[in-house]
């Protein structure tokens, strides 16, 4: 008789029922208890009504605004630099032409004075 109790304890339906019980217990733990803990964690992390949460919101907004301002300023600087390059090149060329004309003009004036003597 002792052997039949052990055989009943090790019968397939006991394993099936134990497996079903474990699955139900797992679902209960995962969906109820872990869900409750996640809700509590979310309240701690997303509670923006406290001073720390408000400070974090303000600092995140300020940081985003500063980054946007830096990006805008950088793009404007690049655009201005690209716009200045041809003008600076033109100025350099015009300055060289002006110096050449000025030196040539002085040479011609001095040559006139030398010719009249």
C-alpha positions as a LaTeX table, in Angstrom:
\begin{tabular}{lrrr}
\hline
Residue & $x$ (\AA) & $y$ (\AA) & $z$ (\AA) \\
\hline
Unk1 & 0.00 & 0.00 & 0.00 \\
Unk2 & 2.86 & 2.26 & 0.67 \\
Unk3 & 4.02 & 1.79 & $-2.90$ \\
Unk4 & 0.65 & 2.77 & $-4.37$ \\
Unk5 & 0.65 & 6.09 & $-2.47$ \\
Unk6 & 4.06 & 6.87 & $-3.95$ \\
Unk7 & 2.85 & 5.87 & $-7.40$ \\
Unk8 & $-0.18$ & 8.14 & $-7.00$ \\
Unk9 & 2.13 & 10.98 & $-5.88$ \\
Unk10 & 4.30 & 10.51 & $-8.97$ \\
Unk11 & 1.44 & 10.06 & $-11.41$ \\
Unk12 & 1.31 & 12.34 & $-14.49$ \\
Unk13 & $-1.80$ & 14.23 & $-13.40$ \\
Unk14 & 0.02 & 15.43 & $-10.23$ \\
Unk15 & 2.75 & 16.91 & $-12.42$ \\
Unk16 & 0.18 & 18.51 & $-14.71$ \\
Unk17 & $-1.73$ & 20.05 & $-11.77$ \\
Unk18 & 1.51 & 21.26 & $-10.16$ \\
Unk19 & 2.58 & 22.82 & $-13.49$ \\
Unk20 & $-0.79$ & 24.55 & $-13.85$ \\
Unk21 & $-0.54$ & 25.82 & $-10.25$ \\
Unk22 & 2.97 & 27.18 & $-10.89$ \\
Unk23 & 1.80 & 28.95 & $-14.08$ \\
Unk24 & $-1.10$ & 30.58 & $-12.26$ \\
Unk25 & 1.20 & 31.60 & $-9.41$ \\
Unk26 & 3.73 & 33.01 & $-11.89$ \\
Unk27 & 1.06 & 35.04 & $-13.70$ \\
Unk28 & $-0.24$ & 36.35 & $-10.38$ \\
Unk29 & 3.23 & 37.41 & $-9.28$ \\
Unk30 & 4.13 & 38.96 & $-12.61$ \\
Unk31 & 0.94 & 40.88 & $-13.23$ \\
Unk32 & $-0.16$ & 41.83 & $-9.76$ \\
Unk33 & 2.80 & 42.20 & $-7.43$ \\
Unk34 & 5.31 & 43.38 & $-10.01$ \\
Unk35 & 2.68 & 45.72 & $-11.41$ \\
Unk36 & 2.11 & 47.22 & $-7.96$ \\
Unk37 & 5.83 & 47.71 & $-7.47$ \\
Unk38 & 6.19 & 49.30 & $-10.92$ \\
Unk39 & 3.34 & 51.68 & $-10.11$ \\
Unk40 & 5.12 & 52.71 & $-6.91$ \\
Unk41 & 8.40 & 53.18 & $-8.79$ \\
Unk42 & 6.68 & 55.28 & $-11.45$ \\
Unk43 & 5.13 & 57.48 & $-8.80$ \\
Unk44 & 8.56 & 58.07 & $-7.30$ \\
Unk45 & 10.24 & 58.79 & $-10.67$ \\
Unk46 & 7.43 & 60.74 & $-12.43$ \\
Unk47 & 6.12 & 62.74 & $-9.51$ \\
Unk48 & 6.74 & 66.21 & $-10.88$ \\
Unk49 & 4.72 & 67.94 & $-8.17$ \\
Unk50 & 7.60 & 67.92 & $-5.70$ \\
Unk51 & 10.33 & 70.57 & $-5.77$ \\
Unk52 & 12.96 & 68.14 & $-7.04$ \\
Unk53 & 10.75 & 67.05 & $-9.94$ \\
Unk54 & 9.98 & 70.67 & $-10.80$ \\
Unk55 & 13.68 & 71.51 & $-10.67$ \\
Unk56 & 14.49 & 68.58 & $-12.95$ \\
Unk57 & 11.80 & 69.69 & $-15.42$ \\
Unk58 & 13.06 & 73.28 & $-15.44$ \\
Unk59 & 16.68 & 72.25 & $-15.81$ \\
Unk60 & 15.84 & 69.84 & $-18.64$ \\
Unk61 & 13.93 & 72.59 & $-20.46$ \\
Unk62 & 16.77 & 75.07 & $-19.88$ \\
Unk63 & 19.31 & 72.54 & $-21.11$ \\
Unk64 & 17.28 & 71.92 & $-24.26$ \\
Unk65 & 16.96 & 75.67 & $-24.87$ \\
Unk66 & 20.70 & 76.21 & $-24.37$ \\
Unk67 & 21.57 & 73.35 & $-26.71$ \\
Unk68 & 19.19 & 74.73 & $-29.33$ \\
Unk69 & 20.70 & 78.21 & $-28.93$ \\
Unk70 & 24.24 & 76.84 & $-29.27$ \\
Unk71 & 23.27 & 74.89 & $-32.37$ \\
Unk72 & 21.61 & 77.94 & $-33.91$ \\
Unk73 & 24.57 & 80.17 & $-33.12$ \\
Unk74 & 26.98 & 77.61 & $-34.55$ \\
Unk75 & 24.99 & 77.34 & $-37.78$ \\
Unk76 & 24.82 & 81.13 & $-38.08$ \\
Unk77 & 28.57 & 81.35 & $-37.52$ \\
Unk78 & 29.22 & 78.82 & $-40.26$ \\
Unk79 & 26.88 & 80.65 & $-42.64$ \\
Unk80 & 28.52 & 84.01 & $-41.89$ \\
Unk81 & 31.97 & 82.52 & $-42.34$ \\
Unk82 & 30.97 & 81.04 & $-45.69$ \\
Unk83 & 29.48 & 84.40 & $-46.74$ \\
Unk84 & 32.63 & 86.28 & $-45.63$ \\
Unk85 & 35.11 & 84.08 & $-47.49$ \\
Unk86 & 34.34 & 85.36 & $-51.01$ \\
Unk87 & 34.23 & 88.97 & $-49.78$ \\
Unk88 & 37.58 & 88.62 & $-48.01$ \\
Unk89 & 39.04 & 87.04 & $-51.14$ \\
Unk90 & 37.69 & 89.94 & $-53.24$ \\
Unk91 & 39.11 & 92.46 & $-50.72$ \\
Unk92 & 42.52 & 90.82 & $-50.93$ \\
Unk93 & 42.49 & 90.90 & $-54.72$ \\
Unk94 & 41.22 & 94.51 & $-54.83$ \\
Unk95 & 43.84 & 95.60 & $-52.28$ \\
Unk96 & 46.58 & 94.05 & $-54.41$ \\
Unk97 & 45.25 & 95.82 & $-57.52$ \\
Unk98 & 45.00 & 99.11 & $-55.59$ \\
Unk99 & 48.58 & 98.83 & $-54.32$ \\
Unk100 & 49.79 & 98.01 & $-57.85$ \\
Unk101 & 47.94 & 101.02 & $-59.30$ \\
Unk102 & 49.23 & 103.30 & $-56.52$ \\
Unk103 & 52.85 & 102.23 & $-57.01$ \\
Unk104 & 52.50 & 102.48 & $-60.80$ \\
Unk105 & 50.97 & 105.95 & $-60.42$ \\
Unk106 & 53.81 & 107.12 & $-58.18$ \\
Unk107 & 56.37 & 105.74 & $-60.62$ \\
Unk108 & 54.69 & 107.63 & $-63.49$ \\
Unk109 & 54.57 & 110.86 & $-61.44$ \\
Unk110 & 58.23 & 110.53 & $-60.52$ \\
Unk111 & 59.10 & 109.65 & $-64.12$ \\
Unk112 & 57.37 & 112.84 & $-65.29$ \\
Unk113 & 59.36 & 114.89 & $-62.79$ \\
Unk114 & 62.59 & 113.22 & $-63.90$ \\
Unk115 & 61.82 & 113.84 & $-67.58$ \\
Unk116 & 61.19 & 117.53 & $-67.08$ \\
Unk117 & 64.55 & 118.06 & $-65.43$ \\
\hline
\end{tabular}
